[in-house]
Amino acid sequence: MKSDWIRRLAERTGFPKISLYLPMEVRGAETQQNPIRLKNALTRARDLLEEAGVGGRTIKQLTDEAEARIEDFDFWQHQDQALAVLIDASGIDWIKLPGEVEELVLIGERFHLRPLIRIFADPGTGHLLCVTRDFARLYDLTRHDIRPVEVKGMPDGYDKFRGMSEFEGNVGFHANAAGSSARGGGASGVPQYHSLGPSPDEQAEAEFDSYLGEVARAVDRHLAGRAQPLMLAAEPRTLGHLAAKLHYREVAAEHLNVDPASKRETQLHEAAWPMLERHVDSGRAEALERLRARLGDANAEGAMRDIDAIARAAVEGRLEAVFIARGAHLWGRYDGDRHRTELLEREAPGAGDLIDFVAVSALNAGGAVYSLDGETAEEIGPVAALARY
C-alpha cells in the first residue's frame, strides 16, 4: 500500500530533509522546462540550507546527485504530471506524481508529505480485480491513476494454476474392451467409453472454478481489514462465479463485463473509475456531514478547527479524519511539552507546515486524510478534524 510507503518516509527524521515538488511538462518542447525547474529548486534549497547554517561541503554532498540528473535528457522526457524529489543523507527518492502539485522547496526535520498523501493515500481509492483464463491481476485505482499490486498467493492464470495443482479424475473416460472388435472399436470401429467420473468438459469447468476460488481467497486475504470498494472486470460467465466466491465486504454492485485482456490499463481506468468514484466518495461525504453537524452544535464534542487541539490529538493518535484545504499552509512548530503550536509567517529551519505534521500523524495512527477544495474548503477552513474520543 502507498500509505505504508509514505509512513516509512515519515519515519526518516533529522535535519536536514529537503523536499522539492515540481510541476512537470509531459509533451513537446515544453519538457525542456522540467530540468530548469529542478535547477532553480536546487538553487533555492542551497540558499535555505546556508541560511540554516549547513556547511558548504554538506550541501554539496546532499545536492550533487540531483544536480547530475539535470542533464539526463531521457529522464525529463518521461515524466508524469508532477515530480517529488526527497533528499537526505541516505540518498534521493524520485517520485513521479499522477496529479498536480504546488511548486514547493522546503527543508526541515521531516520530509513534507502532504502532496503524496493527497495523491496516493487519500481514501479516494478503490480496487479493480481483472480475471481471465490467462491472468489474474489486482489494481489500486485513484482519480489519477491505476497501479498493479502484488497479491501473495494469487495464481497468475489458469494454466499456471493447473500446473501447480493436482486434480482427481483427470482421466474421466476409459475405453471399453468388452464387445470391441479386434481393431479396438465397437461395431462401427469407434472406441466405446464408459464414464468413470465427470466428463472432460465438466472436469475443465471444475478446475476453472477452483482457479477462481483460489484467486478470490488470495484477494480476500490481501484486502482484509480495508474498506475501499472492489470492482471486478471479467467476461460475464467468469464474473458471476468470481463474485460469488469473494467474501470481501466492499465488493461493488457494478462491474465491468469485458475481457480485461482486450483493454489497456488506461482504458480500464477510464471505464472503472466513474463507477468506483460513487462508492469511494460515500465515506468522504459521510465524514464531512458528521464534521459539519458537530461544528454546528455548540454542545457536540469531537470536531475541531483549532490547530493546537488538532495537533495535540494528532500526536496522541486520536484523529479519525482530517480535512485539509488544498494549498493551505500553517507554518510553525509544535511544542510537545506544552501541547501548543507556535505559528510563523513563513517556513523556517526547525519549523514546517503544521498541516503536514497533522496529516502525517493522523495517517500513522490509521486516520483518514481528506483534501478539500472550492467552496467546501472555504467553509471548513485550512484544517479541521474529527477525533475518535
C-alpha positions, 0 to 999 in steps of 0.5 A: 500500500502507498500509505505504508510507503509514505509512513516509512518516509515519515519515519526518516527524521533529522535535519536536514530533509529537503523536499522539492515538488515540481510541476512537470511538462509531459509533451513537446518542447515544453519538457525542456522546462522540467530540468530548469525547474529542478535547477532553480529548486536546487538553487533555492534549497542551497540558499535555505540550507546556508541560511540554516547554517549547513556547511558548504561541503554538506550541501554539496554532498546532499545536492550533487546527485540531483544536480547530475540528473539535470542533464539526463535528457531521457529522464525529463522526457518521461515524466508524469504530471508532477515530480517529488524529489526527497533528499537526505543523507541516505540518498534521493527518492524520485517520485513521479506524481499522477496529479498536480502539485504546488511548486514547493522547496522546503527543508526541515526535520521531516520530509513534507508529505502532504502532496503524496498523501493527497495523491496516493493515500487519500481514501479516494481509492478503490480496487479493480480485480481483472480475471481471465483464463490467462491472468489474474491481476489486482489494481489500486485505482485513484482519480489519477491513476491505476497501479498493479499490486502484488497479491501473495498467493494469487495464481497468475492464470489458469494454466499456471494454476493447473500446473501447480495443482493436482486434480482427481479424475483427470482421466474421466473416460476409459475405453471399453474392451468388452464387445470391441472388435479386434481393431479396438472399436465397437461395431462401427470401429469407434472406441466405446467409453464408459464414464468413470467420473465427470466428463472432460468438459465438466472436469475443465469447468471444475478446475476453472472454478477452483482457479477462481476460488483460489484467486478470490481467497488470495484477494480476500486475504490481501484486502482484509481489514480495508474498506475501499470498494472492489470492482471486478472486470471479467467476461460475464460467465467468469464474473458471476462465479468470481463474485460469488466466491469473494467474501470481501465486504466492499465488493461493488454492485457494478462491474465491468463485463469485458475481457480485461485482456482486450483493454489497456490499463488506461482504458480500464481506468477510464471505464472503472473509475466513474463507477468506483468514484460513487462508492469511494466518495460515500465515506468522504461525504459521510465524514464531512456531514458528521464534521459539519453537524458537530461544528454546528452544535455548540454542545457536540464534542469531537470536531475541531478547527483549532490547530493546537487541539488538532495537533495535540490529538494528532500526536496522541493518535486520536484523529479519525479524519482530517480535512485539509484545504488544498494549498493551505499552509500553517507554518510553525512548530509544535511544542510537545511539552506544552501541547501548543503550536507556535505559528510563523509567517513563513517556513523556517529551519526547525519549523514546517507546515503544521498541516503536514505534521497533522496529516502525517500523524493522523495517517500513522495512527490509521486516520483518514486524510481528506483534501478539500477544495472550492467552496467546501474548503472555504467553509471548513477552513485550512484544517479541521478534524474529527477525533475518535474520543 
